[in-house]
Amino acid sequence: MNNISYITQRVKDDLANNQAVIVIVQAKQRKQITEELSTYNFDIEEVKNKGQIKFLDAGLFLSNFILDNERLDTQSLNTYLSHTIKNSKLYFDHVLVIDGMMDLLLKRGKHESAVLLEKRLHDIASQQESSVFIFDSGIPVAVVCAEENSESSIRTAIENSVMNGLETAGNTLENLAKPSTTELKSFSSPI
């Protein structure tokens, strides 16, 4: 099961249990989630209209919280996301936030901002008594729940990425060091 299928299943379960979901992902991922949800006979427009599900574009949403020097404006993030969660909690007892912003930061090489974002999302979820699931497209189903006491799953993601890179490099060097079984033909230069 890939990340999107896992997330779609979680969204489906929360919607079926009359819980609200805030999905912060890229357009392509949003399309995949809505298509998969429609296979479960969910009327996406209906749940959107009653405010049970909100889709936010990860890139646009994140751009509101990045300062000129590429630092994350955690105060603005806290204000806006807390407000969005509180609005959902007016009508639903529990809110699940699915975050794809961290994945964008990692892809851009902004590891410090990604670690800070993850910590801030956990803090917001804890303050708002909601759940947050953070995923990284580089890891199969790297989803973290705020209720779990995870200091930093992003470190695990970065460590796994580095280890995969080192393993690939090691395999490449190993293959280069193997003697070739190809017979060399003599080369003569043109006259």
C-alpha positions as CSV (number, residue, x, y, z in Angstrom):
1,M,0.0,0.0,0.0
2,N,1.5,3.4,-1.0
3,N,1.3,6.6,0.9
4,I,-1.7,8.0,-0.9
5,S,-3.7,4.7,-0.6
6,Y,-2.8,4.6,3.1
7,I,-3.9,8.2,3.6
8,T,-7.0,7.7,1.6
9,Q,-8.0,4.8,3.8
10,R,-7.4,6.9,6.9
11,V,-9.5,9.8,5.4
12,K,-12.2,7.3,4.5
13,D,-12.3,5.9,8.1
14,D,-12.4,9.3,9.7
15,L,-15.1,10.6,7.3
16,A,-17.2,7.4,8.0
17,N,-16.8,8.1,11.8
18,N,-18.1,11.6,11.3
19,Q,-14.7,13.3,11.9
20,A,-13.2,16.2,10.1
21,V,-10.1,16.0,7.9
22,I,-7.8,18.8,6.7
23,V,-5.7,17.6,3.8
24,I,-2.6,19.7,3.0
25,V,-1.1,18.1,-0.1
26,Q,-0.1,18.9,-3.7
27,A,-2.7,19.0,-6.5
28,K,-1.6,15.7,-7.9
29,Q,-2.0,14.0,-4.5
30,R,-5.3,15.6,-3.9
31,K,-6.6,14.3,-7.2
32,Q,-5.4,10.8,-6.3
33,I,-7.1,11.0,-2.9
34,T,-10.4,12.2,-4.3
35,E,-10.4,9.6,-7.1
36,E,-9.7,6.8,-4.6
37,L,-12.4,8.2,-2.2
38,S,-14.9,8.1,-5.1
39,T,-14.3,4.4,-5.5
40,Y,-15.6,4.0,-1.9
41,N,-18.8,5.8,-2.9
42,F,-18.0,9.1,-1.0
43,D,-19.6,12.2,-2.5
44,I,-16.6,14.5,-2.2
45,E,-18.6,17.6,-2.9
46,E,-21.1,16.7,-0.2
47,V,-18.4,16.3,2.5
48,K,-16.7,19.4,1.3
49,N,-19.9,21.4,1.5
50,K,-20.6,20.4,5.1
51,G,-17.0,21.3,6.0
52,Q,-16.0,17.7,6.9
53,I,-13.1,17.8,4.6
54,K,-10.9,20.7,3.6
55,F,-8.2,20.5,0.9
56,L,-5.3,23.0,1.0
57,D,-2.6,23.1,-1.6
58,A,0.7,22.3,0.2
59,G,2.9,24.6,-1.9
60,L,0.6,27.6,-1.6
61,F,-0.1,27.0,2.0
62,L,3.6,26.6,2.9
63,S,4.5,29.7,0.9
64,N,2.5,31.8,3.4
65,F,4.9,30.7,6.2
66,I,8.3,30.9,4.6
67,L,10.2,34.2,5.3
68,D,12.6,35.9,3.0
69,N,15.6,34.0,4.4
70,E,13.9,30.6,4.0
71,R,13.0,30.4,7.7
72,L,9.6,29.1,8.7
73,D,7.3,31.6,10.4
74,T,6.0,29.3,13.1
75,Q,3.8,31.9,14.7
76,S,1.8,32.5,11.5
77,L,1.6,28.8,10.9
78,N,0.3,28.2,14.4
79,T,-2.3,31.0,14.1
80,Y,-3.7,29.9,10.7
81,L,-3.7,26.2,11.2
82,S,-5.1,26.5,14.7
83,H,-7.9,28.7,13.4
84,T,-8.6,26.1,10.6
85,I,-8.7,23.3,13.1
86,K,-11.0,25.3,15.5
87,N,-13.4,26.0,12.7
88,S,-13.7,22.3,11.9
89,K,-14.1,21.5,15.6
90,L,-17.2,23.7,15.8
91,Y,-19.0,20.9,13.9
92,F,-16.9,17.8,14.5
93,D,-15.4,16.3,17.6
94,H,-12.2,15.2,16.1
95,V,-10.0,16.7,13.4
96,L,-7.2,14.9,11.5
97,V,-4.6,17.0,9.7
98,I,-2.7,15.3,6.9
99,D,0.5,17.2,6.0
100,G,2.4,17.1,2.8
101,M,4.3,20.3,3.4
102,M,7.2,18.5,5.2
103,D,7.7,16.4,2.1
104,L,8.0,19.6,-0.1
105,L,10.6,21.0,2.3
106,L,12.6,17.8,2.2
107,K,12.5,17.7,-1.6
108,R,13.8,21.3,-1.6
109,G,16.7,20.3,0.7
110,K,15.3,22.5,3.6
111,H,15.9,19.9,6.3
112,E,16.1,22.3,9.2
113,S,12.8,23.9,8.2
114,A,11.3,20.4,7.8
115,V,12.3,19.4,11.3
116,L,10.9,22.7,12.7
117,L,7.7,22.2,10.8
118,E,7.2,18.7,12.1
119,K,7.7,19.8,15.7
120,R,5.4,22.8,15.2
121,L,2.7,20.5,13.7
122,H,2.9,18.1,16.6
123,D,2.6,21.1,19.0
124,I,-0.4,22.5,17.2
125,A,-2.1,19.1,17.1
126,S,-1.5,18.6,20.8
127,Q,-2.8,22.0,21.7
128,Q,-5.9,21.6,19.6
129,E,-6.5,18.0,20.7
130,S,-6.4,16.7,17.1
131,S,-4.3,14.3,15.1
132,V,-1.7,15.1,12.5
133,F,-0.3,12.6,10.0
134,I,2.9,13.7,8.2
135,F,4.1,11.7,5.2
136,D,7.3,11.6,3.2
137,S,7.0,10.4,-0.4
138,G,10.5,8.9,-0.2
139,I,9.5,6.4,2.5
140,P,6.7,3.8,2.1
141,V,3.9,4.9,4.5
142,A,6.0,7.2,6.8
143,V,3.0,8.5,8.6
144,V,3.2,9.8,12.2
145,C,0.4,10.5,14.5
146,A,0.6,13.4,17.0
147,E,-0.6,11.2,19.8
148,E,2.6,9.2,19.4
149,N,5.5,10.7,21.2
150,S,7.8,11.0,18.2
151,E,10.6,13.6,18.7
152,S,11.4,13.7,15.0
153,S,10.3,11.2,12.4
154,I,11.9,13.5,9.9
155,R,15.3,12.5,11.3
156,T,14.4,8.9,10.5
157,A,13.4,10.0,7.0
158,I,16.7,11.9,6.4
159,E,18.7,9.0,7.9
160,N,16.9,6.5,5.6
161,S,17.5,8.7,2.6
162,V,21.2,9.0,3.4
163,M,21.5,5.3,4.0
164,N,19.8,4.5,0.7
165,G,22.2,6.9,-1.1
166,L,25.3,5.3,0.6
167,E,24.0,1.9,-0.3
168,T,23.5,2.8,-3.9
169,A,27.0,4.4,-4.0
170,G,28.5,1.3,-2.4
171,N,26.7,-1.0,-4.9
172,T,28.0,1.1,-7.8
173,L,31.6,1.0,-6.5
174,E,31.3,-2.8,-6.0
175,N,30.1,-3.3,-9.6
176,L,32.9,-1.1,-10.9
177,A,35.5,-3.1,-9.0
178,K,34.4,-6.4,-10.5
179,P,36.6,-7.7,-13.3
180,S,35.0,-7.4,-16.7
181,T,34.3,-10.5,-18.6
182,T,34.1,-8.5,-21.9
183,E,37.0,-9.3,-24.2
184,L,38.9,-6.2,-25.2
185,K,39.6,-5.7,-28.9
186,S,42.7,-4.0,-30.0
187,F,42.4,-0.4,-31.1
188,S,44.4,1.1,-33.9
189,S,44.5,4.8,-34.5
190,P,43.6,6.1,-37.9
191,I,46.6,7.0,-40.1
